[in-house]
C-alpha cells in the first residue's frame, strides 16, 4: 500500500499520524512553517521602512498594519494571523527613477558598519571548523509579514517573518528586463530533492540532505548540512513597491560528523522513497515511513528546480519548489528569487578590508536590488 500524505487522509483514517511529539514542538518558531531558524549569539537584526522620502526614521501616520488578504498566497500559507504594511495615503510625490534609486542606496550607509561587525564575529565563531563553514551573503525578494500591530515591536526578529514566494510576473519581468540590463548569463540548471531530517537526540537541529536522482530512479545524497546559522538580517519594507527585500548573512554548515552507521540509516530511508509527481514534495514512502529504525525521521520534503545566472560580481538564482511538511501536514508551491552577493562576501572575509571599498560595493549591489524591485511594476500575480 502506498504512503498517503496526512493532508490527503480522511479524518477516520486509522493510520492518521498522532499529534506532534513534545520533542518536535521545539522546532516550531516564528517562521510559521516549522522550519528551524538559528541565530548566532551576536546576530544583528534590523528593519527599515523606505518610501518616496527615502528611509523613514519614524513610521508615518499613513502607514498601517492590516491583516493579509484572504485570497493572498501569504494567507493560504501562513493563515490570517499575520499583518502586512499598507500605505493609506493615495497621493505620491513624483520623483525620477534616478532620485528613487539614490534614496534607496542610502541603505548601504545604514548597514555597512553592522555588516562588517557581523563578518568579524562570524569568522571568529567558525575559526575552529573552517572547512565545514561557508559564509553566504544574499538578498531575497518577497513580502514581510508581522505578528503584532504595536510599532515598537516591529523591529524584533521574532515578530516578523519573510515570505520568499514571488509572483510569476515578477520572475518574468526579471528575466526580460533586469537580467539583460545587468549582463547576466545562464550558469546552470539543477533539479534536486531536499529533505529535512531530524534525530531524537538533536531536537533543536535538523540535517538538510540534498539529493539527486540516479539512472535507476533512486535518490543519492550528495550533501548534508546543518540548519543555517544567521549572523545578520536586514529587512526592508518597500512601501511603494509590490515586494520587500531581505539582506542576510548566514553560515552554511556542512555536516562532517556523520558516522558510517548514520549515513547508512539516512540512505536506507532514501532507498525506500519513490519519485511520484502526483504527491506533494514529489516523493512517497511505504505506509508507516519515512523514518528509520535508528531514530531518524523525515520532517520535510521539497522538490526544487533552480536556474542560476551570473555576471562578474553576482549570481542570481530563480527557484521553483514544491514542498510538503510531514510534521504539520501542510504543503506549498513557491517561486523564489535570490541574489547572491559573492564579490562583497569574498571582500569582507579578507584581512584589513577597506571600509570605503565595501561601501561602494554595497551601493552597487543595492542599485541592482532596486532595479529588480523596480521591475515589479504592474505585478498581477
Number of C-alpha atoms within 10 A of each C-alpha: 6 10 16 17 20 18 16 11 14 10 10 7 9 8 13 16 15 7 8 10 9 9 13 18 13 13 17 14 14 17 17 11 16 18 18 19 17 16 17 17 12 14 19 19 18 17 16 19 19 21 18 17 13 18 20 12 9 9 13 11 9 10 14 15 18 13 18 21 15 11 8 12 19 22 16 13 16 16 15 14 12 22 21 19 20 14 15 10 10 6 7 10 7 9 11 9 10 9 13 17 19 16 15 22 21 15 19 20 13 13 18 18 13 16 21 17 17 23 20 14 16 26 16 11 15 16 12 10 12 12 11 15 22 16 21 18 21 20 21 22 24 22 24 23 24 27 18 15 17 9 11 8 14 18 16 12 18 14 16 22 18 19 21 20 23 21 18 15 16 26 20 13 18 21 16 12 14 20 19 11 12 14 11 19 15 13 13 11 13 11 16 17 24 22 26 24 21 22 19 13 10 11 14 18 22 23 22 23 22 18 20 17 14 9 7 6 12 15 22 16 18 9 15 21 18 19 21 24 21 24 24 25 24 21 24 21 24 23 16 14 16 20 23 22 21 21 19 20 25 24 22 17 22 19 16 13 8 11 9 8 10 14 13 12 18 21 15 15 19 23 14 16 19 17 17 12 12 9 17 22 26 19 21 22 21 13 12 12 15 20 21 16 9 12 13 19 22 24 21 23 24 23 22 20 16 17 16 19 18 19 14 11 14 18 20 22 19 18 20 18 20 20 24 24 24 20 20 16 14 16 21 16 17 18 20 21 24 18 23 21 21 16 17 21 17 12 15 20 15 9 8 8 12 11 13 10 12 21 17 15 18 22 19 15 22 21 17 19 20 18 19 22 22 20 21 20 12 10 15 10 10
